[in-house]
Amino acid sequence: AGGAISAANVSGFICILLALRFNYALKLLNLSFERALFWHKIMAIVFLVTMIIHAIGRGANTTGLIIVCSAGIMSLAYLAKPYSFEVFYYIHLALLVVCCA
């Protein structure tokens, strides 16, 4: 389970990094922002899966359950994006604070 938490930390960091419109990592990797968003979605799935594996391996606790639920809700917020980008954005922002706190 220790490896799962490390993978979750790395995938979570990469996921956040890829969502930033202006950063040097995109220039270094020669990625357009649109292509980076594709990889952001992939890393979000990897993050969610590694968090679930970690929760199963360690036994669910309150903090882990909150983070897994927050990441799941963040993923579901994607469904709101075509209708209201602001709802999508603020759900992501609020839950990012929950996951990183």
N, C-alpha and C positions, 0 to 999 in steps of 0.2 A: 504494500500500500504506500510505502514511502516513495517509490518511483512514480506512482500515480499522482501524488501531490506535486512532485517536481514537474511532471509533464503538464499538469493543470496550470501551474504557475507560469511555465514557459509559453504554453499555448494561449493563456489569458493575456500575457504581455504582448505577444505577437498579434493577437486579435485586436487589442487596443491600438497598437502601433499602426496597423494597417488601416484603421478607420480614420486616422488623422489626415486631413487634406494636404497639409503642407508639412513635410518632414524630410529629413535628409536620407532616411532609410529608403524611401521611394525613389529618390534620385540615385542613390547608390545601387539599388537593384534594377534601375531603369524600368520602373513600373508606372503605368499611368494610374491615376486615382481610380478610374473605373475598373481596371484590372485588379487593383489592390482591394477593392470592395468585394470582388469575387473571392479572393483569398481570405478576406476578413470573415466571410460567411463560412468558409471551410474550417478556419481556425476556431470559430464560435462552436461549431459542431464538435470538433476535437476537444475543446474546453469542456463542453457539457458532458461528453462521454467520459472523459478522464475524471471529472468531478463525481459522476455517478459511480464509477469504478472505485474511487477513493471512499465514497460513502459506504459502499457495500463491504469493502475490505476492512474498514475500520469500525463498522457499526455506526449507524446513523446517530448523530448528535444534533443538537439544536442549531449550532453554527453551520454545520455542513448542510443540513436540510434547508436553511435559509438561503445559502449560496446556490444550491442546486435549483431550488424553486425560483430564485431571482434570475438565474441564467435561463431557465426554461421560459419564464414570462418574457424575458428579453427576446428570446427567439420567437415567441408567439406575437410579439409586438410588430414583427415584420408584416403580419397580416393587415395591420392598420395603416401601413405606409402608403398604399395607393390612395387611401381616403383622407388621411391627415398626417402629413409628415411631422407636424409639431407634436402630435400625440406619440408617434413612433420615437421621435428624438428625445422628448422629455422622459418617457419611460426608460429608454436606454440610459440617459444621464442619471436619473434617480437610482436605478438599479446598479449602475456602475459604482456609485458611491457605496451602496449596500455591500456589493461583492468585494470591494477594495478596503472597506473599513475594518 
